Amino acid sequence: MNMRHLLLRLLLLVTLTLAALMPLAQVGQAAPAGSDPLALALPPTARPSLTPTILPTDTPVPPTDTPIPPTDTPVPPTDTPISPTDTPVPPTDTPISP
C-alpha cells in the first residue's frame, strides 16, 4: 500500500467518523422555529446588516473657469498613396535567403 492510498483511506475514515458523530452532537441543540441561525452563532456586533453600508464618495473635482483653448493647427490630410512594391514573391520551392 503506497502513501497516497493510505492517506486517502485515513481521510475517508475521518470523514465517515465525523459524519456518524454529527447527529449525536446536535441532540438538544435544535434552534427554535423561526429563529435566525446567525443570531445564535454570532454576537450582535458580528452579524451582517441587512441595510447596505453607504460609503463616502471621493471628493468631487471643483469646476474650473479656464476653458480649453482651441487649437488652430489643422490635421494634415492623409492622401499619401502607399508605394507599390516591386519585389516578386519567390516560388514555394525556393528557400528564402536572409
Beta strands, then each sheet from edge to edge (+ up, - down):
end
